């Protein structure tokens, strides 16, 4: 998932996520002639103190979200910004006078994210005993040799072996690895021996693990492994296998093993381009399975000497029906083993690893092998990180959650009004696809505003060209030419007005527009008769040039002056003006049909397609399935996959809440029959609400696409106090007025958890197939839809999983993840209101005005994939504030919070129910920081590991960019061109940064070298972290590694500036039910972020 940043409820952010990721350049729209006028107007009004003040007020008061409330109903929405051409701006002449400091709002958020991924206590507890971090020279041949010797003496051998044996081993590693083919003898490699030193240290760790810290055994295993010769001593052969297993525990370790001893995986001829990766992954997963099986083996017992021998030993631990079939022509025959099964293999939790090992051995021998279904299913689960099978395991939980997709489609297909109205209450019968039915995609599939405006101008230009051709047609009547001229002028005026106001689905022409259209239309019509060029007349083509849009007809010459023609043109134009209505895609379609039918031609397919596309984009995306058929709901998910813009994601939720909520003091007084003069009331404000929401998220990032299916259990508690002061305005208290205020401290916890299906954007990041993720994801959806009997829908999770296994069991581009997401939000809300009541002694009603200010002191999100081959590890930290205002009749309760994007998976805030009113959010701002580590095949992907810094105001964003201006100019290539590019982009952002739902940020990608350092450290940490009882020396070494990981993540040199971007948080949330003393509500929402501008360092 996108992994956008966690943000407070008043503003969305980027994890995720989204996320979606802002990596593309700002698209160049198709600037029309109309846009020139609008940009000129902007330039004229861009200077002066009054203009600056107006701009500041506009940015401050621009509503973030709008809420409409009726009894037991609330709808909060944030619409996408309208399409318009990119503003023509002039960047500042002079750069900032000095290097500024980062905005104070940023605080220590990035440090807290590092703390979340690598807790500081684990790295600092040992500070008093050890140096902080690993030796600086350990990546040099001399430093590596010294480090290996020190490690064996102080950590591995632990004083049980002679120093001479340790020195002999360290020397042998230096000679065989640092000065051998992997290193370079007599010359310095490009990386300065860094890779060879890393290989030597990882090999040393593996030998220590394989031999129990015995340097003598390690020395023998070292030479046997590197030489590849068959050793007579079974102990040495067992140590060699154990060394391979220790290295193959991670993707980086496997690379080291294959670099040092390529003979362990000999080449295999295969026609499939993906076969090498399948074999390599099969080898790694076979080593992982062997490691799992050998953990219970007594240290003094000689282990198996090959993976095939281990598989044969473990086969008897399986039920008879699942044991290997040695007579199969497609599965390598297992060697006969007369020995009884060792006791340490007799563990029921080993069955998945045993079957996965057997399947991996078959794939290692032949990547085209077809294993029995139970082995294929085990390998599918094993390569995705599941280690156990059966009821109650993570694997069974993942399968059941995946199957929920069918439950959601069936619920969304129901058409009964009562069933649909009650869905979600008490967290029952919920389906996120119902939100898609009700709200569509809410504009979340739209591109940059200038891109969307270019679609509009492209469509208009296609029709305009046809109309101009008809004006030029000599055989057309004067009335027809007048009609076409009015339509051309109308299209030009429509385009000009939309460039200023922003594109909307329909536009009603004003009287001013009609006057301009009349002037333009008359200019397009010739007031002089047209004669052939061969006739003796002076050539004057000015009128014809106007009619043809600037190009004179080669066959006609306009001569003479016809007052009668001028009068007829004027009257015809005015008659046509009376027929004009609203401009919309439907009007374009009607004009196109009439224009082409006049020549007995059909409207060209490309014109129809342009109009259809424009109509779809103006409606917000067009994916809005109707209830009645479950297949229709599945088709809608597939259409989301097809249309999802790169690095976007859309989230749909449905669920309900139940709890007890406090009653505002003004509401308490409304129950009384009389309002004394004056009256003061103060009451505590206490509440607790718990909810459960179903979530579906579809999207992509730079490396893979995803579909998430999960559930969000959320709890909110708050404590505060409120006061009310009122007056009776008549003797019988039929009329009264009052003011109220309150202060509340809230705590919210939750987070969606569920299954994430990920598919690579392209195999091995080949640029030729950037949309491979869509093809694979659509194949997965089609597979699960027809996994049941007779190619119909599966009846249970087992049938569904069997279909996925059969098709994708060895496909490394498909990852099935169990994703855990946890977030916490702490906030303080201050509110004030004024009300006027009138009526009878028993009931009173009237207007109520309210304002509340919410300050989120900290919002933390932690997203981690517990399983899967393509995994994310994300931490985000946010803070922000927003002011909400509302006006209502009867009584005004706190308004609903807008839907928002929290981490990769959005968190749903619980809205209170206002009665009959409207509300909006103003002054919203937030500051977010995110850290995401992306790994594929157990290796860090530097290009998709990022650090995001986001701001909710242009002032803070501009200050941040100015702080790192020199670094950004370097990233953009340096020189005047880089300065112009950066300043122009920032100036354009400033022109559009007038909404409270904007997020402006910077993304920094991890450098390749930092990624290699992370893999090296994580590989070494993996061995020590899984020790049940590490020695004090091993614990200290683990603390050193954690400290060094923190150093890599916190070092500015580990990151390169990749892009600047602007996102907008948009979405819709609808809430039904009661929130007065008792909270019992259902809610549905569609939300996410849309990229509106981006500047890439690679552009």
N, C-alpha and C positions, 0 to 999 in steps of 0.2 A: 504494500500500500504506500501512498504517497509519502507518508511520514511527515505530515505538516506539523506546524508548531502549535502547542497548546496555547489557547488564549482565553481571556475572560469572556463571559457571555455576551458582552456588548460588542465584541469585534471578533472577526474570524482571523485565522492565521494559516500559515503554511504548514506536514509529517508527514509532514508527515509527514503527505501525505500527502494527499493528497495525494494528498496529495497526491497531483499532483505536482512538476518542478520547472521553474523559470529558466530555461536554457536557450530559448530561441531569441533571435534579434527582434527588435520592434519591427513589425511588418510595415511595409510601405503601401499605404492605401492608394487606390486609383483616384487621385485628386481630380475632381471635376472642375469645370469652369466656375461652377457655383461656389466651390470652396474658396476660391481666390477672394471673392467679395467678403466672405465671413472672416477669413484670416486677416484681411486688411482692416476690417472693423475691430478685430481684437487688438491689432497693433495700435490703432488710433487710441484705444481706451486703456492701454496698458501702463501708462505713466501717470505721475502725479500722486500727491499724498491722498487726495480723496479717492482715487481709484484703488490705491493700496488698502485704504481703510475699508472700502466696499468689499474688496476681495477677502480681507480678513474676516469680516462679519459673515460673508457668505460661507466661508469654510467652517466657521465656528457653529453656525446655526443650521447647516445642512443636515437634515434628518438622516439618521442611520437606519432606523426601521420604523414601520408604521403599524399600529395595532388598532383593530376594529373589534368592538365588543358588543355583544347582545346577551340577553339572559342565558347563562350556561354555555356561552359560546365566545371564543376569542380566536382571532386570527392575526398573527404577526408575520409581516413579510418585509423583505429587503430586496428590491428589484435591481436587476443589473443596470449598469450605466448604459445610456443610449449610444448607438453607433454614431460616429462623426469623424470627419477627416482629421488627420494629425495636424495639430496647430502649427502655424508658421511662426516660429519664435526666433528671437535673436538672443544668443547666449551672452552672458556677462562678458564685458571687455577685459576685466581684470580678475585674476583668481583671488581666492581668499588671502588676506595679507599675511597670515601666519598659520602655522600648524595648530589646529584646534584639538581639544580633548574630546573624547567620546561623550555622548549625552549622559548626564547623571542617571537618567531613568534606566540605563542599561544595567547598572549595578554589577553584581557578581553572578549574574544568571548563568554565564557560560561555565564558571567554576562549579556551580551547583550541579550542572548537567554532568560534568566529569565525576563529581562525587556520587551521582546516582549510578553511573556505569561502573566505576571503580571506587568503592567507598574509601574515603581518606584514611579511616582508622586502620584498614588493612595494610596500607602502605606506610603509616607513620608509627604504628605500635612498636616497630623494631628500630626506630631512629636512634635510640640511645645505644644500641648495640652494634649497628652496622652503618655503613656509608649509605647515603641516599642515592638510589639508582645503581645501575650496573656500570662497570668500568668504562671510561670513555674509549680506551684503546682496545676493547675486546674484539673489534671488527678488523683488527690488523693481524697479520700472521704471528707476530711476536706476542701481541696482547692476547690473542686467542689461545696460543700455546700456554702462556702463563696462567690464563684464566682456567683452562681445562685442568691443569695440574693442581691449582688451588681448589677447584671444585671437588676433585676426587679426594684430596687430602682432608678438606674441611667438611664436605657435605656428603659425598657418596660413600667413600671408604670408612669415614667416621673413626679413623684411627685403628681399624682392625687389620689393615694390611700394610706391608712395608712401603716406605717412601720410594724405594728403588723401583718397585713394581709399578707404582703410580707414574714415576718419571719415564719409565720405559713405555708405558701406554701413551702418555702425552707426546712423547717423541715420535712414536709410530703414527699417531693421528696426524701430527704435523707433516711427517714425511709422505704419507699416503694421500692426504687430502689437501693440505695447504700448498705443497710443492708438487702435487701430481697433476693429472689432466684437468681436474676441476679447478685447481688454482692455476697459477702460471709460474713456471720456473725460469728465472732470469729476466722477467719483465713484469711490469706493473699493469694489471688489467684496468679496464675503464672504470670499474667501480672501486678501485683501490683495495682489492682483496676482500671486500666486504662480503660478497656472496660466498667465497671459499671459507672465510672465517665462520659465517653463519652455518654452513654445512658441517664444518668440523665440530662446532659446539653442539648442534642438534644430534649429530652422530654420537658424540661423547655422552650426551644425556640418554640416548637410546641404549647404548651399551651398558650404562650404569643400571638402567631399569631392567634390562634383560638378564643381567648377571648378578643382580642383588648387590652391586657395588664392589664386585670382585675384579680387580684390575688384571689378574692373570687370565681369568676366563674371558674378560673383555678383549685382551690382546689377541687371543686365539680366534675369537669370533670376528674381530675386525678384519684380520687377514683372510679368513674364510669367506666373509661376505664380499670383500672387494675383489678377491681372486676368482670367485665363482666356482671353485673346484669342490668336488665332493670330499668331505672330510670323513675320515674313518670313525672318529669319536662321535657317538650319538649325542653326547652332552654338547659338543661344539655345534653340531647341526641344529640342535634345539635352541641354543643361544642365538644362532644366526636367524632362525625364524622369529624368535622373540625380539631381536633387534629390528627386523623388518616390521613387526607388529607395532613396536613402540614408535618407529618413524612414521608409519602409515596411519597413525591416529588422527592426523590432520592433513589437509590438502598441501600445506607447505612442507610438511614432513615427507609426504609421498614424492613431491618434486625432488627433495633432497635425496631420497632413496633411489629414484630413477636416474638422477644425475651421477650418483656415486657408483651404483651397481645396475646399469641398464639391463643386464642379463636376467634380472628377476622377472621382467615382463618382456619377453622376446617379441619382435615384430610379428604382425599377423596381417596377411593380405586379405583385404575385404573391399567390396565395391561400394559399400555405404560410407558416405563422407563422415557420418557421425560415429562410425565404429571405433576409431581410436579413443574417443572420449568415453564410449560405453565400456570398453575394456579397462581403461585407466580407472574409471569410477568403480567398476566391478572389483578390481584389485584392491582399491582403498576400502571398500565396504567389506570385502572378505577379511582384510586385516583387522577392521573394526570388530567384526563378528568374532574373530579368533581372540582378540583382546578381551572381549566380554566373556567368552567361555573359559579363558585361562586365568581369570581373576581368582577363582576359587582353588586353583591348583596349589598344593603345598610347595613351598619354595625349594625344598630339598629334593623334590621329585623331578626326574627328567621329563620334560614335556615332549609333545609331538615334534617331528622334524620337518613337516610340510603341512600346508593347508589341506591337501587332500587326505593326509593321514588323520588330521584332526576331524575333518568331516566324517570320515569313516568311523572313528571312535565315538563320535557324538550321535551317529545315526540311530543307535539303539535307544537313545533317550526319547525318540519320537514314537508316537503310536504306530502300530503296524501299517495302517493305511497311508501314513505319511512318510514312510521310510523310502530311501532312494531306490529307484528301479534301475538296477545295473544292466538290464537287458534293453534299455532304451537307446535307440540310435541317435537321439538328440541330446542326451545327457551323458557326460563322461562317466564311464564305469568307475565305481569306487573300489579301491583295493580291498582285498579280503582281509579281515581282521579277526583272527581267532581269539584274541584277548578279550576278556570281559570289559564292559564299559567301566571306566574309572568312577569312583564314588563322587568325585568333585564335579562330574558332569550331570549327575542325577538331580537336577533342579528344574522344576516345572517352568520356571521363568526363563529357561534357556531355549525353549522350543522355537521362538521366533528367530533367534540368532543362528540356530543350527540350520533351519531351512533357508535362511538368507545366505549363509555360508555356502550351502550346496548350490544355490542358484548363482551366486557370485562366481564360484569356481567354474560353472558351466559357461557363463558369459566371458570369463577371462580366457577360456580355451577357444570359444567361438562366439563372437558378439551377435551372431544371428540365431543362437540357440533358442529353442522354445521349451521352457521348463514346465513341469506340471503346475496346475493352477495354484496349489497350496504353496509351492516354492516361489512362484511369481508374486503371489500376494505377500508373502513374507519379505521378499526382496524389495517390493514397492514400499512396504512399511519401513523396512530397515534403512533404506537409503534416504528416507525422509525423517530419520531421527527417532523413530519409535522403537523401543527396546522390548516391549512386552505386548502380548495379545490376550484377548479374552475380556469378559465382562469387567467393567469398572476401570479399565486401563485408558490411557490417553488416546490410544488408537480407536477403541470402541467409542469413546466420546467424540472424536473427530468424525467418525463415520456417521454417527447419529446426527451431529450438527449439520454435516453436509447434506444429509437426507432431508433436513428441515426445509431445504429449498423447494421440495415438492409440496410440503405442507403449506408453505407460504403461497405458492401458486394456486393451490386448490382453494385456500381461504379467499384469496383475492378474486377468484373466479365466481364466487357466490354473488347472486344478484338480489337476494331478499333484502328489503329495506331494513327490517328489524335486525337481521343478522349483521348487516354492515354498520348500522348505527351503534350497536352495542359492542362491536369489535374493539378490543384494546382495553375495555374496562376491567379493572382488577388484574391487568396484565394477561388477560386470557384472549384467545382467538385473534391474536394480532398477526398482521402481515405487512411488512414494509412495502410490498408492492401495491398496497392500497393507497399509500402516499403518492406513488408514481401515477396511479389512476387519477387521483384528485388534483394533483398540482403539476404533473409533467416533470420536466427537468428544471424548470424555474430559471432558464437562461444560463445554466451551468455548462452547456455545451457550446456556448458562443466563443468566438475568437476575440482577438484584440478589437477595440472599437473601430479603428481605421480599416481593419480587414473586413468587418461586417459592413461598413459604409461602402467599401469597394465593391462588395457584392451588389449593393443597391445601385450604385452608379453604373456598374456593368450591365445590369438588367435594364435600367432606364435607357442607356445608350443603345442597346440592341433595338428597342422600339423606336427611339428617336431617329436612328439611321433610316429605318423603313419609312417613317413619316416624312423625312426630308426628301427621300427619293420620290414620294408621291407628290410633294409640292413641285418638284422639278418636272413632273410628267406633263408634257404639252397637251396630252389628250384629256387631262382631268378638268372637270368643270371648276368655275371660279368658286362656287359654294364649297366644293370638296377641298379645294386648296385652302380656303379660309378655315375649314374645320381642322385640317391637318396642321395649319400654322398655329391655331389656338392650342392644339394639343402639344406641339413642340414647345411652345412658350410656357405652357403649364408644367411640362416636365422639367424645364429649366428652372422655373420658379420654385417648384416643389423641391428640387435638388438643392437650390440655394437656401431655402428655409430650413431644410433638414440638416444642412451643414452647420447652421447656427444653433438651432434648437435641439438637435439630436434626433435621430431617426426613430419614428414610432409607427405602429401598425396602420394607422390612418391619420390623415391630416385634412382638416376643414379649411378651405381657402378663405382668407379674410377679404374685406373690401379693398384693402391696400394691395393684397396679392392680385386681385382681379385687375386693378388699374395697371400694375406692372405687366401682367400677362397681355393686356390689350396693346400696350405699347410695343412689346416684343413681337406679338403676332402681326401687327400691321407692318413692322419693319421686315418681316419675312415675306410679305406679299408684294409683288411688283406693281407699281402705280403707272408703269409705262408698258405699251404693247411690245411683245417679243417678235422679232423678225429673223429670218435666216441670215447667216453671215454673207451670203452672196448678193444680198440686196444692198443697194447704195444707201446706207445709213451709217451715221457715226456710231462707233462702238462705245457703249457706256454700260458697264457690267456691275455697277455698284449695288443695285437692288438685287440682282440675281445672286451676287456673292453673299448678301445677307440671307437670302432664302436658302442657300445651300450650306449655310454654316461656315462661309468663308471661302469656298471654292466655286469659281464661276463656271457656268456650263460651257463646254466647248462648242456647242451647236447653236446657242441662242445669243442674241445681242438685244439689250433693252434700250429702246429709243422712244422719243416722244414723251408727252405728258398728257395723261388722260384724267381730267377731273372727275369724270363720271366713274371711271374705274376706281379712283380713290374713294369716292362716296360709297360705291357698292362694297368695297373691301371693308370699310368701316362698319357698315350696317351688318355685313355677314359676320364679322368678328364679334360684334356685340350680341348678335343672336346666339352665336355659339357659346359665349360666356355664360349665358343664362342656363345652359344645360350642364354646367360643371357642378359636381358635387364634391364629396370627399375623395381624396387621393389615397389609394390603397393598392395592394397587389391584385385585388379583384378588378379594380378599374383598369389596371395595366392589361390584365387578361382580356377584358372586354374590348379595349382598344386594339389589342393585337389581333383578336379574332376578326374584328371589323376591317382592319387595315389589310390583312392578307386575303380575306374573303372578297374584297373589292376586285382583286385580280384573279379570282377563282383559284387561289392557292391556299393550301393549308398552312397554319402557323408552323414554322420550322421547329423541329424537336428541341434544338438547343435553346430557342427562345422560351418555349414552354417549360423546359427544365429550369431555366434561370428564374422564371416567375414563381414556379413551385418552390424552389429553394429559398427565394426571398420570403415567401409567405411563411414557410416553415421556420426560418430564422427569426422573423419578427414575432412569431408566436412562442418563442423561447426554446425551440428544439423539436417539437412535434412528436416526441415519444410519449404517448399517453394511452396505454391499452384500456380497452373496455372490459368490464366484467362479463362472465358468462362462459369462458373457456380457459382452462389451465394452459393449453398450448399457446394461447395469445399472450399470456404473461411470460412464458419462456421466450417467445419471439421478441418481446420487448427487451428482455435482458440481453439477448443476442444483438438487438439493434443498438443498445447502449454500447456494447463492445465495439461494434462497427463504427459508430459515430464519435466515440470518446476522443477528444483532442489529446495530443501527446502531453503527458505530465499533468493531466487533470484527474479528478475523481469526484464522484457524486455519491452522496449518502442518503439513504431512505430509512426512516424509523417509524415504528408504530408500537404503541404500548399504553400503559396506564399507571396511575399513581393512587396511593391510598395512605391516608394519615390524618393527623390532627393539626390544625393550623390556628394561630392566634387570631383574635378579632380586633380590628382597629378600634380605638376608643370612640371615634365618632359613630361607628356602627352600633356599639353598645348603647349609646344614648338614643339611637333611633328606635330602640325597643320600648323606651319609656313613654308613658302617656303625656307627661308634661315635662317641659324643659324649663327649669327654674332660672331665674335671672340674678346674677350670672351663675353658671355651673362649671365646675372644674372636675375632671376625672383623670386619674392616672392608673394605668393597669400594666401588668407584665405582658410581654409579647413572646410567647413560647410556641414552638411548633416542631413537628417531626413528620416527614413525608418519605415514603419508600415507594419506588416504582421499578417496573421491569419493562424493557423495551426491546423489541426485535430490530435488528440492524442488517441491512444489506448495503455494501459499498462496492462500487465498480469504478476502476480507474487504471492509471498506468503511471510509471515514472520513467527515468532514463534507461533503466535496466530491465524492467519486467512490467507486465500487466497483472491485474489481480481482480478477483471477486472475493469479497469477505462476507461471510454469513455468521452472524453472532447474536449475542444477547447482552444487554447492558442492564445490570442491577445497580440501582443508584439510591443513595440515602442522603437526605438533607435534614439537618437540625439547625435550629436558630434560637437565640435568646436575646431578649431586648426589653424595652419599655416604651410606652406611648402615653400621650397626654392629650386631653381635649378641653377646650374652653369655649363655652357657648352662651348665647343670649336668647331670651324669648322676645319676640318683636310685638306681641300683643298679649292681652290678658289671658286668653285661653291657650296660649302657646301653639296656635295653629300655624304661626310663622316663626321661624327661628333662623339663626345664623351661628356659625362657629368656625373655629380654626383648630387644627390638630398638628401634632408632630410626633416623631418617633425615631428611635435608634435601635438598630438590630445588628447582631453579629451572627454570621451564618457559616456553616461548615458543610461541605458537600464532598461525598466520596462515591466513586463508582468506576466504570470503565467497561467498554464492550470486550467480551471474550468470545472466541469462536474459531472457525476454520477459515483459512485464507488459501485460495488456489492461486498460485503464481505461475506465469509462463514468461519465458525470456522474450525480450523484444526482438532479438536476433541471435542466431546460433553463434556463439563465440564473438558476439559484437561485430559481425560482418556488416558493413554499411549497405550491402545489397538487399538486405531483408529487414528493414526497420519495423515492419508491421507483422513480423512472424508471430508476435504474441497474440494478435487478434485471431489469426488462422488457428493457432493451437487452442486458444480458449474456446472458440466456436466449436472446434472438434470435440473438446471436453463436454461442452453443453449438449451437443448432439449425441455423444456417447451415453451420457447419463440418462437422457430422455428416452433412449431406446434400449436400456439395459435389462428390461423385463422380458417375460415370455412374449413370443410373437412380435418382437421388436417394439413392444409398448413400454409404458412407464414402469419402472421397478416397483415392486410391492413392498419392499423393505430396504433397509440400509445395506444388507448383505448383497442383495442383487445389484444395487447401484454400485457398490464398491467393486464387485466382481467385474462389471463392465469397464470401470476405470482401469483396473489392474490389467485386464486382457489387452487393452489398447496402449497403455502408457507405463507399464511396469518397469521398463528399462530406459525410458526417455529422460535424459538429464535436464531437458528444458522445462519439465513440469515439476513443480514443488507443491506438496500438500503440507500446510503449516497449521499448528495450533498456536494461535496468537493470544497473548495475555496483555491486557491494557489496564493500567490503574492510574487514576488521577485523583488529586485532592485540590480543593479550592477553598480559600479562606477569604471572606469579604465582610465589609461593613457597609450598611445602608442607612442613610439618614433621609427622612421624608417629612414633608409638610403639606398641609392641605387646607382648603377653605371651602365651606359648603353653605348653601342656603336651602332651607326646607320650608315647604308649605303644604297645607292639606287639612285633614280632619284630626280629631284627637286620637284616632286609632292608626292612621297611616299618614305619612308625610313623604314628599318627594321633592326633588329639585336638583339644580346643577351642583356639581362638585368639581373643583379644580385641584389637581395634585401635582407635586413635583418630588422626585426622589433622586438622590445621588448615591451611586454604588461605587465603592472603591474596592477593587480586588487586590489585596496585599500580596497574595501569592497563589498561583495556579500551577501545579506541577503535574506532569504526565510522564508515565513510564510505559513504553511499549516494547515488548520483547517476544520474538518468536521462539516458543519452547521447542518446536520441531521444525523440520523442513530442510531442504537443500539450498534454498534461496531465502536468507533470513535477514531481518532487521533488528537492530538494537538501538532504541531511540530514547532520548530523555529531553524533555522540554521544560521551560520555566518561563512564566509570564506574570505580568502585573498590568493593571489598567484601571480605568474609571469611565463612568458614563452618567449622564443625567437624563432621566425620563420625565416627561410631562404628560398629563392626561386630563381629559375633560369628560365627565360622565353625568348621567342622570341617576337619580335615586341614591346610590352610594358608590363611591370609587374605591376600589381595592387596588393594591399594587399591581401594576400592569405586567403583562407577560414578557419574559425575556426572549430576545430573538434567538432563532436557531444559530448554532455556531459550530466551528470546526475545531475540535480539540485533539491535538496529536494527529495520528493517522486516522483515528476513529473519533467521531464527534461525540461529545457528551451532551445529553439533553437536560437543560435546566427545567426545573419545575415552575410553571407559571401559576400565579394566583389569578382568580377569576374576577375581572372587573365587570360591572353591570352596565350595559347600554352606553357605550362611549367610544371615544377614540383616544389614541395615545401615540407618542413617538419618542425616540431616543435622540438626544442631542449631546454635543460636547464629548463624543466617545473617542477614547484614545487608549492605546495599549503598547507595551514593549515586550517583545518575545525573543527568546533565544532557544535554539534547538541544536542537538548533536545527534547525528545518525550514523551508525556504522552498518554498512551493507556488506554481506558476505554471500558468495556463491561457491558451492563446492568446497566449503570450509576454508575459503580464502577471501581476504578483504578486497573489495573492488574500489580502488581509490577514487575513480571517476564518479562513483555513486555514494561515496561516504562524504558527508558534508557537515558544515557548521553554518547555521542560518542566524542572522541578526535582523530583527524586524522592528519597525516603529509605526505608530498610528498617526503621527503628524509629520507634515513635510519639514517643519523646522528641525525636529530631532533627526530625521533622515538626512537632511542636507548637512547638518553639523557632522554626522557620522561620515558621510562621503567626503566632506572637506578634511576631516581628520586623516583619512587615508588617501588623500588625493594623489600624492606622488606615487603610491603603490598602484593605484588604479590607472594612472597614466602609463606606467610601465607595463601593466597587464594588457592595455589596449595598443601597445606597440610604440608608445612614446612619440614625441614631436608635436607639431601644431595640429596634425590630423587627429591625434588621440585627444588633445585638449578640446578641439572643436566637437568631436563626437561625444565626449563626456558632458561638456557644458550644454550642448544642444539637447541631449537626452534629459538631463536634469531640468532644464528650462521647460521642456514639454511636460514632464511630470508635474512641475509646479502649476502649469496651466490647468491640469485636470485634477489636482489634489484638493478637491473641495467637498469631499464626502467623508462622513465619519466611519464608513465601513471599509476604508482603504487600508491596506497593509503594504508598507514600502520597506524593502529589505535588501540585504546582500547575502549571497551564497558563496561560501568558500569550500572548494573541494580539497580533499586530502591529496598530498603529493604522492607520487609513485614510491619514492624512497620511504616515506612515512608509512605507506601501506605495507611495504616489505618488513619494516621494523615491527609493525603491529603483528603481522603474521608470525614473525620469529618469536616475539614475546608471548603471544597467545599459545603457540605450540609448546613452549617451555612451561608456561603456567598450567596447561592442561594436565601434564603428567603429575605435577606436584599437587594441584588442587584436588585431584581425586584420591589421593592417599588418605586412608582412614585414620591412620595414626602417624603423621609425619614427625620426624625427629626435630628437635629444636633447630638444628642446622638447616633442615629442609624448610621449616617454617620461616626462618630468617631469609632464605633464598626466595621463597614465594613473596615475602614482603618487598624484597628488592625488585622483583619483576613487576609487582603492582605499582611500585613507585615509578618505575621506568615507563609503564603504560600511561600513567597519569602525565608524565613528562612529555611523552609523544603527543598526547591529546591536547595538552596545554601550550605547547610550543608554537609560536606564530609561524615558524619556518616549516611546520608540518602541513600548512594549508596554503593554497593558492587561490586568489580571488577569481571567481568563475563568472558571476553574473550579478547584476542589479535588476530588481524586478519590482513591479507593483501588482498587487492582487486586490481583489474586492471580495468581501464576504457577502454572499447572497443566499437566499433560501426563504422558505415559507413553513410556518408551523401553525397547526390548528388544534385547539384544545376544546373539548366538550366535557361538561360535568360541573360538579359543585365544588367550591373551595371556600366555604364559610363554616367555621368551626370544624366541619368534617371535609376532608379533601378526598374526593372520589372522581377522578377524571380519566379520560382517554385522550391521547394526542397522536398526531401524525406530523411528520416533518420531512422536508427535502432541503438539503443544505450542502454547502461546499464553498470552495473559492474558485474564482475565475482570474486568470492572468490577463491584465489589461496593458501591460508594457514590460519590456525586458531589454536589457543590454548585455550581450555576452562578451566576455573577454576574448573569445576566439573570433569575434566578428571582424 
